[in-house]
Amino acid sequence: MSLKNFLFPAANILLSIFLLIVFWKAGRGILETYPIAQQSALGHLQPQPLTYMWDMNINNAAIDTNMINEYKDYYSYLLKIDPSQKDAYTILGYCYHYLGNDTKAIAYFKKAILNNPDYSWNYYDLMIIYFTQSRFEECYVMLKNLQQVNPQKSLRVMFTSQEIFLPLLGAGDKDAMLNSIAHLKLSYTISSFIMHELIKVKSGGQLESSVTNMKLNIYVF
């Protein structure tokens, strides 16, 4: 094969690759620029069913990491196109915890607390992560912060979060909302119990085996 016959096909291949990259970047730019395209992309990313997290919480079901990944992708993109939807930090903290990345989970829960210090679940979830990591001093701080949160304010945050929390509860399903109130009460009961045990540790005592063997899950609501 002559050099000429070799170079022309090679040049065509390189040109095709170059054009493919250019058009891919252009298409991506359009997607990130125009709200209609962004909303369409968001709709395609939306997990189905959207109430999976609540159903899993209330039924204490096994974690489906594929579904958790779908939530992570959806809320990450939502924050990208609409940074005002900061309640999504809570969802992402939850997702990263159940995907095995507590470093990122902690970072997102801290962002969630800065965004809305009146949502008790962020403190509770951070407390649980710290407790399971035996970071008892940090766990104690989160418990103290949690005790300062008015449960009514926490419920108000949940029930007025039109874009984040309410859709996860089935767009305000009455039974789900009532169950979420009961769930919140339970979180305060568990927190008080753990606080009692941590006070013993701070005084030089040991955690009861019933505490160390507790199955402690984190929750969005």
Backbone bond lengths (Angstrom), bond angles and torsions (degrees), N, CA, C in turn:
res aa  C-N    CA-C-N  psi(-1)  N-CA   C-N-CA  omega(-1)  CA-C   N-CA-C  phi
1 M - - - 1.465 - - 1.531 108.93 -
2 S 1.326 115.28 134.15 1.461 118.97 -179.66 1.515 109.69 -73.64
3 L 1.354 115.30 160.40 1.467 120.53 178.99 1.523 110.58 -60.35
4 K 1.350 115.67 -38.77 1.465 120.54 -179.96 1.524 111.20 -61.91
5 N 1.351 115.31 -45.16 1.467 119.58 -179.39 1.525 112.00 -66.50
6 F 1.304 116.45 -26.90 1.466 120.30 179.07 1.528 111.66 -79.95
7 L 1.335 117.23 -41.07 1.463 121.24 -173.26 1.517 112.55 -70.59
8 F 1.345 117.52 -39.66 1.464 119.59 -176.52 1.535 112.50 -62.06
9 P 1.335 120.31 -49.46 1.471 119.44 176.90 1.529 112.10 -61.15
10 A 1.327 116.66 -39.47 1.467 120.19 179.74 1.527 110.50 -63.06
11 A 1.346 116.01 -41.64 1.462 120.26 179.05 1.525 110.92 -63.94
12 N 1.334 116.41 -39.62 1.470 120.48 178.60 1.528 111.40 -63.26
13 I 1.331 116.01 -39.71 1.465 120.44 179.21 1.528 110.29 -64.49
14 L 1.340 115.38 -45.86 1.470 119.81 179.60 1.525 111.35 -62.98
15 L 1.344 116.40 -39.33 1.454 120.50 178.59 1.519 110.81 -64.55
16 S 1.328 115.96 -41.44 1.467 120.14 178.86 1.528 111.45 -62.16
17 I 1.340 115.70 -42.75 1.467 120.23 178.69 1.520 110.14 -63.51
18 F 1.339 115.83 -42.79 1.462 120.47 -179.73 1.522 110.83 -61.73
19 L 1.342 116.91 -45.51 1.461 120.77 -179.62 1.520 111.36 -65.42
20 L 1.332 116.35 -37.17 1.464 120.24 178.72 1.519 110.24 -61.85
21 I 1.335 116.97 -43.59 1.465 121.05 178.76 1.516 110.86 -64.13
22 V 1.339 116.03 -44.06 1.469 120.57 -179.26 1.524 110.67 -60.37
23 F 1.363 116.25 -48.56 1.462 119.40 -177.42 1.527 111.59 -68.49
24 W 1.347 116.70 -34.05 1.465 119.84 177.64 1.524 110.36 -64.41
25 K 1.326 116.18 -43.87 1.469 120.03 178.61 1.530 110.94 -66.02
26 A 1.322 116.12 -38.73 1.462 119.70 179.60 1.528 110.28 -65.24
27 G 1.332 115.46 -43.26 1.462 119.63 178.91 1.515 111.60 -63.61
28 R 1.323 115.33 -40.19 1.460 119.21 178.21 1.526 110.54 -65.18
29 G 1.322 116.14 -37.92 1.468 120.35 178.31 1.509 111.29 -63.83
30 I 1.323 116.99 -40.38 1.463 121.30 178.23 1.521 110.10 -63.38
31 L 1.336 115.84 -42.84 1.459 121.01 -179.26 1.519 111.45 -60.86
32 E 1.350 115.47 -37.46 1.450 120.17 -176.87 1.532 111.77 -84.35
33 T 1.330 117.32 -10.49 1.458 120.79 -175.39 1.512 112.83 -98.25
34 Y 1.304 118.05 -39.69 1.452 121.28 -171.05 1.530 111.60 -100.18
35 P 1.348 117.17 123.91 1.466 121.34 -176.52 1.517 114.56 -54.94
36 I 1.332 117.20 -38.90 1.472 119.73 -178.72 1.523 109.97 -62.51
37 A 1.320 116.00 -44.93 1.456 119.95 179.01 1.525 110.76 -65.33
38 Q 1.331 116.77 -38.54 1.456 120.63 179.06 1.528 110.96 -63.87
39 Q 1.335 116.40 -44.88 1.457 119.98 179.79 1.519 111.53 -64.87
40 S 1.325 115.83 -36.22 1.461 120.00 177.54 1.521 110.50 -64.15
41 A 1.324 115.45 -44.78 1.464 120.16 178.55 1.520 110.44 -63.00
42 L 1.338 117.16 -40.31 1.458 121.85 179.20 1.524 110.60 -62.89
43 G 1.339 115.32 -41.23 1.460 119.59 178.85 1.518 112.05 -61.24
44 H 1.339 116.17 -38.99 1.461 119.97 178.75 1.522 112.16 -68.39
45 L 1.345 116.64 -28.62 1.461 120.87 -179.15 1.526 112.83 -83.47
46 Q 1.333 117.52 -16.57 1.463 120.51 -173.43 1.531 111.39 -60.10
47 P 1.342 116.70 126.36 1.469 119.79 179.46 1.518 111.49 -64.66
48 Q 1.313 115.47 147.74 1.458 121.21 177.01 1.529 109.48 -129.47
49 P 1.339 118.26 124.21 1.464 126.12 -1.89 1.525 111.06 -79.14
50 L 1.306 116.52 150.33 1.462 120.88 -178.99 1.525 111.17 -69.41
51 T 1.328 116.91 -20.58 1.475 120.94 -178.98 1.530 112.50 -86.18
52 Y 1.313 117.13 9.32 1.475 120.20 -176.36 1.532 112.33 -53.28
53 M 1.347 117.06 -44.92 1.469 120.13 -177.07 1.527 111.20 -59.74
54 W 1.342 115.43 -45.04 1.464 118.47 179.67 1.516 110.80 -65.42
55 D 1.337 116.91 -44.00 1.466 120.42 179.55 1.526 110.68 -59.51
56 M 1.333 116.24 -40.36 1.454 121.15 -179.64 1.528 110.07 -66.96
57 N 1.349 116.43 -42.98 1.465 120.64 179.44 1.520 111.60 -60.52
58 I 1.323 115.34 -51.03 1.455 120.23 -171.66 1.532 111.17 -70.80
59 N 1.345 116.80 -29.15 1.467 120.92 -179.48 1.520 112.73 -98.35
60 N 1.343 115.61 -0.42 1.465 121.33 -178.54 1.529 110.45 50.99
61 A 1.323 115.87 43.41 1.461 121.96 -174.81 1.532 111.16 -81.35
62 A 1.325 115.25 164.58 1.467 120.72 177.68 1.524 109.94 -65.97
63 I 1.318 115.14 150.98 1.463 120.89 -178.97 1.522 110.50 -78.56
64 D 1.322 115.96 128.95 1.467 122.33 173.96 1.532 107.05 -99.46
65 T 1.344 116.75 102.02 1.467 119.41 -174.96 1.526 112.22 -65.16
66 N 1.318 118.25 -26.27 1.469 119.53 176.10 1.527 110.46 -64.53
67 M 1.337 116.23 -42.60 1.460 119.90 177.44 1.530 110.74 -66.40
68 I 1.327 116.39 -40.93 1.464 120.21 179.75 1.524 110.11 -61.47
69 N 1.324 116.77 -39.71 1.473 120.48 176.77 1.519 111.33 -62.71
70 E 1.332 116.95 -37.33 1.467 120.35 178.17 1.536 110.44 -64.62
71 Y 1.319 116.43 -41.61 1.464 120.35 176.17 1.521 110.69 -61.71
72 K 1.329 115.68 -44.76 1.469 120.49 -179.32 1.521 110.36 -58.73
73 D 1.327 117.23 -47.50 1.464 120.82 -178.63 1.527 111.21 -64.53
74 Y 1.326 115.54 -40.76 1.472 120.29 -177.36 1.528 111.12 -64.87
75 Y 1.324 116.80 -50.43 1.467 119.34 -175.74 1.525 112.35 -76.03
76 S 1.309 117.87 -25.57 1.466 120.22 173.19 1.524 109.83 -65.49
77 Y 1.345 116.11 -43.14 1.469 119.80 179.66 1.526 110.88 -69.96
78 L 1.342 116.29 -37.87 1.471 119.54 177.79 1.528 110.57 -58.80
79 L 1.326 117.00 -44.53 1.464 120.41 178.55 1.524 111.59 -65.24
80 K 1.320 116.17 -32.54 1.463 120.42 -179.76 1.525 110.85 -66.12
81 I 1.327 116.87 -43.01 1.461 119.27 -176.62 1.529 112.36 -89.72
82 D 1.345 116.52 -17.66 1.460 119.75 179.14 1.536 108.97 -144.97
83 P 1.319 117.59 82.52 1.469 121.40 -177.01 1.530 114.36 -61.64
84 S 1.339 117.07 -11.93 1.468 119.04 179.93 1.536 111.72 -74.01
85 Q 1.343 117.59 -15.59 1.470 120.97 -177.61 1.537 110.42 -82.79
86 K 1.324 115.22 62.82 1.462 119.99 -170.17 1.526 114.12 -76.52
87 D 1.341 117.86 -10.74 1.467 118.59 172.41 1.521 110.75 -62.69
88 A 1.327 116.06 -18.22 1.471 120.34 178.78 1.525 111.90 -65.07
89 Y 1.340 117.52 -21.27 1.463 119.44 176.27 1.529 110.94 -56.90
90 T 1.339 115.97 -39.42 1.467 120.40 179.28 1.528 110.49 -61.15
91 I 1.337 116.19 -45.73 1.468 120.43 -179.21 1.525 110.46 -62.28
92 L 1.325 116.72 -42.02 1.462 120.08 -178.29 1.532 111.36 -68.34
93 G 1.333 117.08 -35.30 1.462 119.16 174.88 1.515 110.84 -61.11
94 Y 1.312 115.37 -44.07 1.465 122.13 177.58 1.532 110.62 -60.30
95 C 1.330 115.83 -47.46 1.469 120.46 -178.19 1.521 111.71 -60.64
96 Y 1.318 116.46 -49.71 1.465 119.29 -176.78 1.530 111.58 -64.60
97 H 1.334 117.34 -33.13 1.468 119.10 176.49 1.521 110.27 -60.90
98 Y 1.338 116.05 -49.13 1.457 118.99 -176.85 1.526 113.25 -77.62
99 L 1.314 116.99 -7.85 1.471 120.86 171.52 1.524 110.87 -95.79
100 G 1.329 116.52 4.90 1.458 120.74 173.20 1.516 115.51 87.35
101 N 1.331 117.14 15.29 1.467 120.03 -178.94 1.535 108.84 -118.94
102 D 1.337 115.54 80.91 1.459 119.07 -177.25 1.520 113.02 -72.32
103 T 1.321 117.97 -21.24 1.462 119.95 176.01 1.527 109.87 -61.15
104 K 1.346 115.82 -47.99 1.464 119.74 177.93 1.529 110.84 -70.59
105 A 1.321 117.04 -36.15 1.460 120.28 179.41 1.522 110.32 -59.65
106 I 1.324 116.67 -46.35 1.465 121.00 179.61 1.526 110.36 -61.50
107 A 1.335 116.45 -42.93 1.473 120.24 -179.65 1.526 110.86 -60.69
108 Y 1.334 117.48 -41.82 1.467 120.03 -178.95 1.528 111.82 -71.93
109 F 1.332 117.77 -37.45 1.464 118.94 177.57 1.532 110.85 -66.09
110 K 1.327 117.04 -35.22 1.468 119.51 176.47 1.533 110.35 -65.63
111 K 1.336 117.00 -40.17 1.462 120.19 175.96 1.531 110.17 -62.86
112 A 1.332 115.65 -40.04 1.468 120.02 -179.48 1.526 110.83 -63.22
113 I 1.325 117.42 -39.27 1.463 121.62 179.32 1.527 110.35 -66.40
114 L 1.324 116.61 -42.30 1.465 119.60 177.77 1.528 110.84 -62.63
115 N 1.326 115.47 -37.48 1.465 120.07 -179.99 1.515 111.51 -69.41
116 N 1.342 116.62 -43.03 1.458 119.78 -176.70 1.524 110.08 -146.34
117 P 1.330 116.75 91.99 1.468 120.57 -178.15 1.529 113.98 -70.77
118 D 1.338 117.62 -3.41 1.462 120.74 -178.67 1.531 113.13 -96.88
119 Y 1.336 117.02 9.40 1.471 118.73 179.83 1.527 109.18 -105.55
120 S 1.315 116.00 106.53 1.466 121.19 -169.17 1.526 114.01 -66.54
121 W 1.331 117.06 -28.17 1.461 118.45 -176.62 1.524 112.43 -62.38
122 N 1.319 118.31 -29.09 1.470 119.67 178.44 1.532 111.10 -64.09
123 Y 1.336 116.16 -42.58 1.463 120.07 176.90 1.533 110.54 -66.25
124 Y 1.323 114.90 -43.21 1.467 119.80 -178.81 1.528 110.63 -60.01
125 D 1.323 116.04 -47.04 1.468 119.51 -177.11 1.527 111.95 -66.01
126 L 1.334 116.10 -41.02 1.469 119.05 175.86 1.527 110.32 -62.76
127 M 1.331 116.16 -41.01 1.457 120.83 178.26 1.527 111.30 -58.52
128 I 1.331 116.71 -44.51 1.463 120.98 -179.69 1.532 111.28 -63.39
129 I 1.324 116.48 -43.85 1.467 119.83 179.10 1.527 110.35 -62.20
130 Y 1.332 116.56 -47.04 1.468 119.69 178.95 1.525 111.10 -61.76
131 F 1.328 116.69 -39.64 1.463 120.37 -178.77 1.533 111.07 -64.02
132 T 1.329 116.02 -45.46 1.471 119.34 -179.41 1.525 111.82 -67.79
133 Q 1.335 117.26 -21.03 1.461 121.51 176.60 1.533 111.52 -93.42
134 S 1.332 116.72 5.85 1.472 122.93 -178.40 1.534 112.19 60.02
135 R 1.319 116.64 28.53 1.475 121.71 175.56 1.531 106.96 -93.41
136 F 1.334 114.67 71.99 1.458 120.42 -167.16 1.526 113.83 -69.09
137 E 1.320 118.06 -32.64 1.462 119.56 178.79 1.531 110.56 -63.90
138 E 1.358 115.75 -46.17 1.465 119.98 179.16 1.526 110.89 -67.55
139 C 1.315 115.02 -35.44 1.465 120.36 176.63 1.535 110.14 -61.79
140 Y 1.317 116.36 -43.10 1.468 122.27 -179.92 1.532 110.53 -61.96
141 V 1.333 116.65 -42.06 1.470 121.12 179.18 1.529 110.31 -61.43
142 M 1.351 116.58 -43.74 1.462 119.51 179.45 1.525 111.37 -64.16
143 L 1.337 116.26 -37.44 1.462 119.57 177.99 1.528 111.32 -64.39
144 K 1.326 115.98 -41.73 1.467 119.68 177.96 1.532 110.78 -62.62
145 N 1.341 115.53 -41.92 1.469 119.59 178.13 1.530 111.21 -64.22
146 L 1.321 115.18 -41.60 1.466 120.40 179.85 1.525 110.99 -59.54
147 Q 1.334 116.62 -40.08 1.463 120.40 -178.36 1.526 112.49 -65.87
148 Q 1.334 116.29 -18.97 1.459 120.30 179.96 1.523 112.90 -85.42
149 V 1.340 116.07 -10.21 1.469 119.72 -176.69 1.526 109.96 -86.49
150 N 1.301 116.11 128.11 1.457 121.56 175.10 1.530 108.88 -73.07
151 P 1.343 118.05 120.02 1.481 119.93 -178.88 1.526 113.17 -55.41
152 Q 1.335 117.00 -33.18 1.460 120.07 179.20 1.530 111.14 -63.36
153 K 1.331 116.29 -37.89 1.465 119.83 177.77 1.521 110.16 -66.49
154 S 1.331 116.00 -38.80 1.456 120.07 179.19 1.533 111.00 -62.77
155 L 1.321 115.92 -42.38 1.466 120.32 177.55 1.522 111.11 -64.56
156 R 1.339 115.54 -37.88 1.463 119.58 179.15 1.528 110.45 -62.84
157 V 1.338 115.89 -41.22 1.465 119.60 177.03 1.525 109.76 -59.48
158 M 1.313 115.81 -46.26 1.459 120.79 -177.19 1.526 112.48 -63.18
159 F 1.332 115.83 -46.74 1.457 120.42 -172.22 1.525 113.82 -83.81
160 T 1.325 117.55 -5.06 1.468 120.25 175.77 1.528 111.85 -111.54
161 S 1.317 116.48 4.87 1.462 120.89 179.19 1.530 108.90 -85.96
162 Q 1.333 115.23 82.97 1.467 121.62 -171.47 1.530 113.47 -64.24
163 E 1.322 116.72 -32.43 1.462 120.14 -174.68 1.526 113.53 -95.43
164 I 1.337 117.44 -20.78 1.466 119.38 -173.08 1.528 112.28 -115.91
165 F 1.323 117.90 -70.22 1.458 119.76 -169.95 1.528 113.72 -75.82
166 L 1.326 117.72 -44.87 1.466 119.12 -177.29 1.528 113.58 -59.53
167 P 1.339 119.70 -44.77 1.468 118.22 177.39 1.535 113.35 -58.81
168 L 1.336 116.14 -32.59 1.463 119.65 179.05 1.525 111.63 -70.15
169 L 1.344 115.57 -22.21 1.463 121.02 177.99 1.530 111.64 -94.00
170 G 1.317 116.31 16.86 1.457 119.39 -179.72 1.505 112.08 78.99
171 A 1.351 116.03 37.41 1.473 122.74 178.57 1.520 111.92 55.82
172 G 1.335 115.13 41.81 1.466 118.84 175.46 1.517 113.81 87.85
173 D 1.331 118.30 26.67 1.461 121.85 175.82 1.535 109.50 -54.27
174 K 1.312 116.95 128.32 1.472 121.53 -172.54 1.525 111.93 -59.70
175 D 1.329 117.42 -47.15 1.467 120.26 -179.00 1.523 111.02 -63.26
176 A 1.338 116.36 -40.07 1.461 120.08 179.28 1.527 110.52 -64.04
177 M 1.326 116.26 -39.70 1.462 119.78 179.89 1.522 111.17 -66.90
178 L 1.326 117.36 -40.49 1.463 120.65 177.49 1.527 110.99 -65.42
179 N 1.324 115.98 -40.65 1.461 119.76 178.52 1.526 111.15 -66.14
180 S 1.333 116.46 -34.64 1.464 119.40 -179.84 1.527 110.67 -66.75
181 I 1.329 116.83 -32.72 1.469 120.62 176.20 1.535 109.63 -65.86
182 A 1.330 116.30 -44.27 1.465 120.40 178.23 1.526 110.52 -63.52
183 H 1.323 116.31 -37.98 1.456 122.20 178.78 1.523 110.28 -62.51
184 L 1.327 116.14 -42.48 1.457 120.86 -179.80 1.533 110.56 -63.68
185 K 1.322 116.50 -42.41 1.467 120.02 177.44 1.525 110.32 -59.83
186 L 1.321 116.86 -42.08 1.465 121.01 179.39 1.526 111.04 -62.27
187 S 1.328 116.84 -37.83 1.467 119.88 -179.41 1.520 111.15 -63.13
188 Y 1.330 116.94 -36.88 1.467 120.43 178.00 1.534 110.75 -69.60
189 T 1.326 116.78 -35.14 1.468 120.90 177.40 1.527 110.47 -64.76
190 I 1.332 115.71 -47.03 1.466 120.40 178.97 1.527 110.45 -62.81
191 S 1.321 115.89 -41.32 1.466 120.72 -179.58 1.524 111.30 -61.90
192 S 1.323 116.45 -42.38 1.466 120.21 179.45 1.521 110.99 -63.69
193 F 1.309 116.14 -39.04 1.470 120.89 178.69 1.525 110.65 -64.25
194 I 1.334 116.80 -45.87 1.463 120.53 179.90 1.527 110.38 -66.33
195 M 1.325 117.11 -38.92 1.461 120.82 177.06 1.530 110.30 -58.10
196 H 1.320 116.88 -44.65 1.462 121.63 178.75 1.521 110.53 -57.66
197 E 1.335 116.32 -42.81 1.459 120.24 -179.10 1.531 112.08 -70.22
198 L 1.326 116.63 -37.12 1.464 119.43 -179.45 1.526 111.25 -69.60
199 I 1.321 117.31 -31.72 1.465 120.30 175.33 1.528 109.63 -62.62
200 K 1.328 117.09 -37.63 1.462 121.29 175.61 1.525 110.71 -62.72
201 V 1.339 116.60 -42.29 1.469 120.80 -179.85 1.525 110.09 -64.14
202 K 1.349 116.48 -43.30 1.459 120.55 179.82 1.529 111.49 -62.70
203 S 1.340 116.05 -23.46 1.468 120.55 179.09 1.528 111.67 -92.53
204 G 1.336 116.53 8.39 1.461 120.81 177.52 1.508 114.90 95.65
205 G 1.340 117.13 5.36 1.456 120.18 -179.80 1.525 112.11 -86.57
206 Q 1.330 114.89 -173.43 1.459 121.85 -178.94 1.524 109.85 -117.97
207 L 1.316 115.19 150.13 1.460 119.44 174.81 1.520 110.25 -69.75
208 E 1.319 115.57 139.83 1.459 119.77 174.54 1.532 109.22 -66.02
209 S 1.333 115.71 146.59 1.473 119.43 178.82 1.521 110.57 -61.44
210 S 1.336 116.65 -28.70 1.471 119.74 179.26 1.517 110.78 -65.23
211 V 1.349 116.98 -25.62 1.456 120.85 178.61 1.521 110.60 -82.00
212 T 1.333 116.04 -47.71 1.467 119.42 -177.78 1.521 111.88 -65.94
213 N 1.328 116.92 -22.96 1.462 120.34 -179.97 1.527 112.91 -94.40
214 M 1.329 116.56 1.01 1.468 119.68 -179.75 1.519 110.52 -65.43
215 K 1.317 116.66 140.65 1.451 121.02 173.08 1.534 107.10 -86.94
216 L 1.327 115.79 104.82 1.462 121.01 -174.67 1.529 109.74 -107.67
217 N 1.307 115.67 109.61 1.470 120.91 178.86 1.527 109.92 -99.32
218 I 1.326 115.66 156.88 1.454 120.16 172.00 1.528 108.12 -100.28
219 Y 1.333 115.87 154.83 1.455 121.28 -175.75 1.520 111.10 -138.39
220 V 1.314 115.04 155.72 1.468 120.83 174.11 1.523 108.88 -86.08
221 F 1.332 116.59 -36.23 1.458 122.47 -178.71 1.509 108.20 -157.83
